[in-house]
């Protein structure tokens, strides 16, 4: 997460750990990025900005962005159960604004992160993807988006292997905000557009969890014409997404589901 220093007047990245058998959390702040005016792990409301693995070594990878006098940049830090190490990913070019939104690690030598950046040459916002190989990040092909897309975002990601990941989010086209999903096959992304609930202003998928290439659950929300948020759930069967009603969707004031975790095809837990 983040925390604000009233003394330094800056926003810092925040990390905390809790050991097995312990009832308390311990603060472990990452080192400061030189020249940064603010640093943070992920955007507020996104639950997939840290991923932990135990093989071949135990690490946690946190991602987000930091700001300095030149703009906003990709940020990542690796936790080794002792200290944080800043391992900043490269930024797409040309840009003055880039940030990572979600990460998933399969091992300490493979993590994949997705984010967004502003192309100062085309004056358009685009998606980005990066892969961690255990020592450094490298830019990978840009996930495709529908023609006429503005402000695309991938908020959640789930990986079954180094050659299969599902990422979900949304994009803006005209006055609408439809849903977006992408599948990574180890070398490129392919776009799969989930159905959008009828009669709503905009939609977002914020979290996703897969247990098979033929089974994923994703959650988020829809904004109704009366400007109330209504929780949203969708299921992937290997070919297409299907809307699945969520009980919280009956709330009249509003409800959002931020993340989901599945242990099998018959048990998933979502929170919001």
C-alpha positions in Angstrom: 0.0 0.0 0.0 1.0 3.6 0.7 1.5 5.9 3.6 1.9 9.7 3.8 4.6 11.3 5.8 3.4 14.6 7.3 7.0 15.5 8.0 8.5 15.0 4.6 5.2 15.8 2.8 5.6 12.7 0.6 3.7 9.5 -0.2 5.8 6.3 0.4 5.3 2.7 -0.5 4.2 0.5 2.5 4.8 -3.2 3.1 3.9 -5.3 6.0 4.4 -9.0 6.9 2.9 -11.5 9.4 4.6 -14.7 10.2 2.8 -18.0 10.7 1.7 -18.2 14.4 1.9 -14.5 14.8 -1.1 -12.3 15.6 0.5 -9.0 14.6 1.7 -7.4 11.4 5.2 -5.9 11.1 5.9 -2.8 9.0 8.7 -3.2 6.4 9.0 -0.1 4.3 10.8 -0.4 0.9 13.7 1.9 0.3 13.0 5.3 -1.2 13.4 5.8 -4.9 15.9 8.6 -5.5 14.3 11.8 -6.5 10.7 10.5 -6.0 8.0 12.8 -4.6 5.6 9.8 -4.2 5.8 6.0 -4.4 3.1 3.4 -4.0 2.3 -0.2 -4.5 -0.5 -0.3 -7.0 -3.7 1.8 -7.5 -6.2 2.2 -4.6 -8.8 -0.6 -4.7 -6.7 -3.1 -6.6 -6.0 -6.2 -4.7 -3.5 -7.9 -7.1 -0.4 -5.7 -6.7 1.7 -8.2 -4.7 2.5 -11.9 -5.4 4.5 -14.3 -3.2 6.1 -17.6 -4.1 8.4 -20.1 -2.3 10.4 -21.7 -5.2 13.2 -21.8 -6.1 13.6 -19.1 -3.5 11.0 -17.3 -1.3 10.1 -13.8 -2.6 7.2 -11.4 -2.8 7.0 -9.0 -5.7 5.1 -5.7 -5.3 4.4 -3.4 -8.2 3.0 0.1 -8.7 4.4 3.5 -9.7 6.4 6.5 -8.5 6.4 10.1 -9.4 9.3 12.5 -9.8 10.0 15.8 -11.7 9.9 14.0 -15.0 6.5 12.3 -14.6 5.2 8.9 -13.4 7.2 5.7 -13.8 6.9 1.9 -13.3 7.9 0.7 -9.9 8.6 -2.8 -8.5 10.2 -4.1 -5.3 11.2 -7.6 -4.3 10.9 -8.8 -0.7 13.2 -11.7 0.4 11.9 -12.2 3.9 14.6 -9.8 5.2 14.7 -6.7 3.1 13.1 -5.0 0.1 15.1 -4.5 -3.1 13.9 -2.0 -5.7 13.8 -3.7 -9.1 12.2 -1.0 -11.3 10.9 -2.3 -14.6 11.6 -0.3 -17.8 9.1 2.2 -19.1 7.6 2.0 -22.6 8.8 4.8 -24.8 8.0 7.6 -25.5 6.1 8.4 -22.3 5.9 10.7 -19.3 3.3 8.5 -17.5 3.6 4.8 -16.8 2.3 2.5 -14.0 1.8 -1.1 -13.2 -1.6 -2.3 -12.0 -1.4 -6.1 -11.3 1.3 -8.8 -10.9 1.4 -12.6 -10.6 4.4 -14.8 -9.9 4.7 -18.5 -10.7 8.2 -18.8 -9.2 11.0 -16.5 -8.1 12.3 -16.5 -11.7 8.9 -15.8 -13.4 6.5 -12.9 -12.7 4.3 -11.1 -15.2 3.0 -7.6 -14.6 0.4 -5.6 -16.6 -0.1 -1.9 -16.5 -0.8 1.2 -18.6 1.1 4.1 -20.2 0.6 7.3 -22.1 2.2 7.4 -25.5 3.4 11.0 -26.0 3.9 10.3 -29.7 0.4 9.2 -30.5 -1.2 11.0 -27.5 -3.1 7.8 -26.6 -3.2 5.6 -23.5 -2.1 2.0 -24.0 -1.6 -1.2 -22.1 1.8 -2.7 -21.2 3.2 -6.0 -20.0 6.5 -7.0 -18.4 8.1 -10.3 -17.4 10.6 -10.9 -14.5 13.2 -13.5 -15.0 14.7 -13.6 -11.5 17.1 -10.7 -12.1 15.5 -8.1 -14.3 12.2 -7.0 -16.0 11.8 -6.9 -19.8 9.0 -5.3 -21.8 6.7 -7.7 -23.6 4.2 -7.2 -26.5 1.4 -4.7 -25.8 -1.9 -6.4 -25.1 -4.4 -5.6 -28.0 -7.5 -3.5 -27.5 -10.6 -2.8 -29.7 -10.3 -0.1 -32.3 -11.1 3.4 -30.9 -10.2 2.4 -27.3 -9.1 5.0 -24.8 -7.9 4.5 -21.3 -7.6 0.7 -21.2 -6.7 -0.9 -17.9 -6.0 -4.4 -16.7 -6.7 -4.6 -13.0 -6.3 -8.3 -12.2 -4.2 -11.2 -13.4 -4.0 -15.0 -12.7 -1.4 -17.4 -14.0 -1.4 -21.2 -14.2 2.0 -21.4 -15.8 4.6 -19.3 -17.6 2.7 -19.8 -20.8 -0.9 -19.2 -19.6 -2.2 -16.2 -17.8 -5.6 -14.4 -17.7 -5.8 -10.6 -17.2 -9.0 -8.7 -16.8 -10.0 -5.0 -16.8 -11.9 -2.5 -18.8 -11.5 0.2 -21.5 -13.3 3.4 -22.6 -14.9 3.8 -26.0 -16.9 6.8 -26.6 -19.3 7.3 -23.7 -19.2 3.6 -22.6 -16.8 1.6 -20.5 -16.9 -2.1 -21.6 -15.1 -5.1 -20.1 -11.8 -6.4 -21.3 -9.8 -9.7 -20.8 -6.5 -10.9 -22.3 -4.8 -14.3 -22.4 -0.9 -14.6 -22.3 0.5 -17.7 -24.1 4.2 -17.1 -23.3 4.9 -14.9 -26.2 1.9 -12.7 -27.0 -1.6 -11.6 -25.7 -4.9 -12.4 -27.3 -8.0 -10.3 -26.6 -11.3 -11.8 -25.3 -14.2 -9.4 -24.7 -16.6 -10.4 -21.8 -20.3 -9.6 -22.1 -21.4 -6.4 -20.5 -24.6 -6.3 -18.4 -27.5 -4.5 -20.1 -28.7 -1.1 -19.1 -25.5 0.1 -17.3 -23.3 3.1 -17.8 -19.9 1.3 -17.4 -18.3 -1.9 -16.2 -15.0 -3.0 -14.6 -13.4 -6.4 -13.8 -11.0 -5.8 -10.9 -9.9 -9.3 -9.9 -9.6 -12.8 -11.4 -8.6 -16.3 -10.2 -8.1 -19.4 -12.5 -7.8 -23.0 -11.5 -7.8 -24.4 -15.0 -7.5 -22.9 -18.5 -11.2 -23.8 -18.8 -12.2 -22.2 -15.4 -11.7 -18.7 -14.2 -13.9 -16.4 -12.1 -13.6 -12.6 -12.4 -15.3 -10.0 -10.2 -15.9 -6.2 -10.4 -18.8 -3.9 -10.7 -21.2 -2.1 -13.0 -22.4 1.5 -12.8 -26.1 1.8 -13.2 -28.0 4.6 -14.9 -28.9 5.9 -11.4 -25.2 6.1 -10.7 -25.1 3.2 -8.1 -22.4 0.5 -8.3 -23.7 -3.1 -8.7 -21.3 -6.0 -8.1 -20.4 -8.1 -11.1 -19.2 -11.7 -11.5 -18.2 -13.6 -14.7 -17.0 -17.1 -15.4 -14.6 -18.3 -18.1 -15.1 -21.8 -19.6 -12.1 -21.9 -21.9 -14.0 -20.3 -24.8 -16.0 -17.4 -23.6 -17.1 -15.4 -20.5 -20.6 -15.7 -19.0 -22.2 -13.3 -16.5 -22.9 -14.9 -13.1 -25.3 -13.1 -10.7 -23.8 -12.0 -7.4 -25.9 -11.7 -4.3 -24.5 -8.3 -3.4 -25.8 -7.1 -6.7 -29.2 -6.5 -5.2 -27.9 -3.7 -2.9 -29.7 -0.4 -3.8 -26.9 2.0 -2.7 -24.0 0.2 -4.3 -21.5 -2.7 -4.1 -18.2 -3.5 -5.6 -16.2 -6.8 -5.5 -12.4 -6.1 -5.7 -10.8 -9.5 -5.8 -11.4 -13.2 -5.8 -9.5 -16.4 -5.0 -10.5 -19.9 -6.2 -9.3 -23.2 -4.7 -11.3 -25.3 -7.1 -14.1 -25.1 -9.6 -16.6 -25.4 -6.7 -15.1 -23.0 -4.2 -14.2 -19.3 -4.7 -14.1 -16.5 -2.1 -14.6 -12.9 -3.2 -14.4 -9.7 -1.2 -15.4 -6.1 -1.6 
